[in-house]
Amino acid sequence: MPSPPPKKEYVRLTLGQKAMLCKMASMQPGNMTVLAE
């Protein structure tokens, strides 16, 4: 079982994913349900 990434890495990755999701949602308004989950 691989060790979990460092906290900073995890937060940075999560922020990157959020930004990517927001960008995708802005391009595809129908994806707002994905952000809500």
Backbone atoms as SQL, in Angstrom:
CREATE TABLE atoms (id INTEGER PRIMARY KEY, chain TEXT, resi INTEGER, resn TEXT, atom TEXT, x REAL, y REAL, z REAL);
INSERT INTO atoms VALUES
  (1, 'A', 1, 'MET', 'N', 0.852, -1.202, 0.000),
  (2, 'A', 1, 'MET', 'CA', 0.000, 0.000, 0.000),
  (3, 'A', 1, 'MET', 'C', 0.885, 1.249, 0.000),
  (4, 'A', 2, 'PRO', 'N', 0.741, 2.088, -1.018),
  (5, 'A', 2, 'PRO', 'CA', 1.597, 3.287, -1.109),
  (6, 'A', 2, 'PRO', 'C', 1.287, 4.265, 0.008),
  (7, 'A', 3, 'SER', 'N', 2.308, 4.963, 0.454),
  (8, 'A', 3, 'SER', 'CA', 2.105, 5.943, 1.529),
  (9, 'A', 3, 'SER', 'C', 1.357, 7.158, 0.981),
  (10, 'A', 4, 'PRO', 'N', 0.518, 7.776, 1.794),
  (11, 'A', 4, 'PRO', 'CA', -0.233, 8.957, 1.334),
  (12, 'A', 4, 'PRO', 'C', 0.708, 10.107, 1.021),
  (13, 'A', 5, 'PRO', 'N', 0.350, 10.956, 0.071),
  (14, 'A', 5, 'PRO', 'CA', 1.213, 12.089, -0.284),
  (15, 'A', 5, 'PRO', 'C', 1.276, 13.089, 0.858),
  (16, 'A', 6, 'PRO', 'N', 2.331, 13.904, 0.907),
  (17, 'A', 6, 'PRO', 'CA', 2.446, 14.932, 1.945),
  (18, 'A', 6, 'PRO', 'C', 1.242, 15.859, 1.924),
  (19, 'A', 7, 'LYS', 'N', 0.933, 16.433, 3.063),
  (20, 'A', 7, 'LYS', 'CA', -0.253, 17.294, 3.175),
  (21, 'A', 7, 'LYS', 'C', -0.222, 18.408, 2.121),
  (22, 'A', 8, 'LYS', 'N', 0.920, 19.043, 1.966),
  (23, 'A', 8, 'LYS', 'CA', 1.011, 20.145, 1.001),
  (24, 'A', 8, 'LYS', 'C', 0.701, 19.643, -0.405),
  (25, 'A', 9, 'GLU', 'N', 1.261, 18.494, -0.753),
  (26, 'A', 9, 'GLU', 'CA', 1.003, 17.933, -2.078),
  (27, 'A', 9, 'GLU', 'C', -0.485, 17.671, -2.256),
  (28, 'A', 10, 'TYR', 'N', -1.104, 17.108, -1.211),
  (29, 'A', 10, 'TYR', 'CA', -2.520, 16.757, -1.283),
  (30, 'A', 10, 'TYR', 'C', -3.372, 18.011, -1.481),
  (31, 'A', 11, 'VAL', 'N', -3.070, 19.053, -0.701),
  (32, 'A', 11, 'VAL', 'CA', -3.852, 20.293, -0.804),
  (33, 'A', 11, 'VAL', 'C', -3.671, 20.912, -2.183),
  (34, 'A', 12, 'ARG', 'N', -2.417, 20.919, -2.656),
  (35, 'A', 12, 'ARG', 'CA', -2.143, 21.515, -3.966),
  (36, 'A', 12, 'ARG', 'C', -2.890, 20.749, -5.049),
  (37, 'A', 13, 'LEU', 'N', -2.894, 19.437, -4.937),
  (38, 'A', 13, 'LEU', 'CA', -3.570, 18.607, -5.921),
  (39, 'A', 13, 'LEU', 'C', -5.067, 18.866, -5.881),
  (40, 'A', 14, 'THR', 'N', -5.614, 18.949, -4.664),
  (41, 'A', 14, 'THR', 'CA', -7.047, 19.183, -4.522),
  (42, 'A', 14, 'THR', 'C', -7.427, 20.534, -5.115),
  (43, 'A', 15, 'LEU', 'N', -6.625, 21.560, -4.850),
  (44, 'A', 15, 'LEU', 'CA', -6.916, 22.886, -5.393),
  (45, 'A', 15, 'LEU', 'C', -6.855, 22.852, -6.915),
  (46, 'A', 16, 'GLY', 'N', -5.886, 22.128, -7.442),
  (47, 'A', 16, 'GLY', 'CA', -5.766, 22.011, -8.893),
  (48, 'A', 16, 'GLY', 'C', -6.986, 21.339, -9.487),
  (49, 'A', 17, 'GLN', 'N', -7.471, 20.289, -8.817),
  (50, 'A', 17, 'GLN', 'CA', -8.649, 19.580, -9.303),
  (51, 'A', 17, 'GLN', 'C', -9.872, 20.485, -9.244),
  (52, 'A', 18, 'LYS', 'N', -10.005, 21.250, -8.171),
  (53, 'A', 18, 'LYS', 'CA', -11.147, 22.163, -8.040),
  (54, 'A', 18, 'LYS', 'C', -11.121, 23.186, -9.168),
  (55, 'A', 19, 'ALA', 'N', -9.951, 23.754, -9.422),
  (56, 'A', 19, 'ALA', 'CA', -9.834, 24.752, -10.476),
  (57, 'A', 19, 'ALA', 'C', -10.188, 24.135, -11.826),
  (58, 'A', 20, 'MET', 'N', -9.719, 22.907, -12.051),
  (59, 'A', 20, 'MET', 'CA', -10.009, 22.224, -13.308),
  (60, 'A', 20, 'MET', 'C', -11.503, 21.969, -13.439),
  (61, 'A', 21, 'LEU', 'N', -12.126, 21.525, -12.346),
  (62, 'A', 21, 'LEU', 'CA', -13.568, 21.277, -12.373),
  (63, 'A', 21, 'LEU', 'C', -14.323, 22.569, -12.650),
  (64, 'A', 22, 'CYS', 'N', -13.910, 23.652, -12.023),
  (65, 'A', 22, 'CYS', 'CA', -14.586, 24.937, -12.234),
  (66, 'A', 22, 'CYS', 'C', -14.456, 25.364, -13.692),
  (67, 'A', 23, 'LYS', 'N', -13.261, 25.171, -14.260),
  (68, 'A', 23, 'LYS', 'CA', -13.047, 25.559, -15.647),
  (69, 'A', 23, 'LYS', 'C', -13.917, 24.713, -16.569),
  (70, 'A', 24, 'MET', 'N', -13.973, 23.410, -16.303),
  (71, 'A', 24, 'MET', 'CA', -14.802, 22.519, -17.112),
  (72, 'A', 24, 'MET', 'C', -16.271, 22.888, -16.972),
  (73, 'A', 25, 'ALA', 'N', -16.686, 23.219, -15.747),
  (74, 'A', 25, 'ALA', 'CA', -18.088, 23.561, -15.500),
  (75, 'A', 25, 'ALA', 'C', -18.454, 24.851, -16.233),
  (76, 'A', 26, 'SER', 'N', -17.533, 25.798, -16.266),
  (77, 'A', 26, 'SER', 'CA', -17.825, 27.066, -16.931),
  (78, 'A', 26, 'SER', 'C', -17.978, 26.847, -18.437),
  (79, 'A', 27, 'MET', 'N', -17.241, 25.879, -18.978),
  (80, 'A', 27, 'MET', 'CA', -17.360, 25.573, -20.404),
  (81, 'A', 27, 'MET', 'C', -18.610, 24.744, -20.672),
  (82, 'A', 28, 'GLN', 'N', -18.986, 23.900, -19.701),
  (83, 'A', 28, 'GLN', 'CA', -20.157, 23.036, -19.851),
  (84, 'A', 28, 'GLN', 'C', -21.112, 23.280, -18.682),
  (85, 'A', 29, 'PRO', 'N', -22.040, 24.243, -18.814),
  (86, 'A', 29, 'PRO', 'CA', -22.954, 24.590, -17.716),
  (87, 'A', 29, 'PRO', 'C', -23.732, 23.387, -17.190),
  (88, 'A', 30, 'GLY', 'N', -23.927, 22.372, -18.004),
  (89, 'A', 30, 'GLY', 'CA', -24.692, 21.208, -17.578),
  (90, 'A', 30, 'GLY', 'C', -23.965, 20.378, -16.532),
  (91, 'A', 31, 'ASN', 'N', -22.692, 20.685, -16.277),
  (92, 'A', 31, 'ASN', 'CA', -21.900, 19.882, -15.341),
  (93, 'A', 31, 'ASN', 'C', -21.958, 20.416, -13.914),
  (94, 'A', 32, 'MET', 'N', -22.835, 21.360, -13.631),
  (95, 'A', 32, 'MET', 'CA', -22.899, 21.920, -12.281),
  (96, 'A', 32, 'MET', 'C', -23.220, 20.842, -11.253),
  (97, 'A', 33, 'THR', 'N', -23.924, 19.795, -11.663),
  (98, 'A', 33, 'THR', 'CA', -24.262, 18.722, -10.725),
  (99, 'A', 33, 'THR', 'C', -22.992, 18.008, -10.274),
  (100, 'A', 34, 'VAL', 'N', -21.982, 17.950, -11.126),
  (101, 'A', 34, 'VAL', 'CA', -20.730, 17.285, -10.769),
  (102, 'A', 34, 'VAL', 'C', -20.048, 18.046, -9.635),
  (103, 'A', 35, 'LEU', 'N', -20.084, 19.378, -9.705),
  (104, 'A', 35, 'LEU', 'CA', -19.457, 20.183, -8.657),
  (105, 'A', 35, 'LEU', 'C', -20.212, 20.049, -7.345),
  (106, 'A', 36, 'ALA', 'N', -21.520, 19.878, -7.432),
  (107, 'A', 36, 'ALA', 'CA', -22.336, 19.819, -6.215),
  (108, 'A', 36, 'ALA', 'C', -22.035, 18.557, -5.420),
  (109, 'A', 37, 'GLU', 'N', -21.646, 17.495, -6.091),
  (110, 'A', 37, 'GLU', 'CA', -21.411, 16.224, -5.399),
  (111, 'A', 37, 'GLU', 'C', -20.110, 16.245, -4.606);
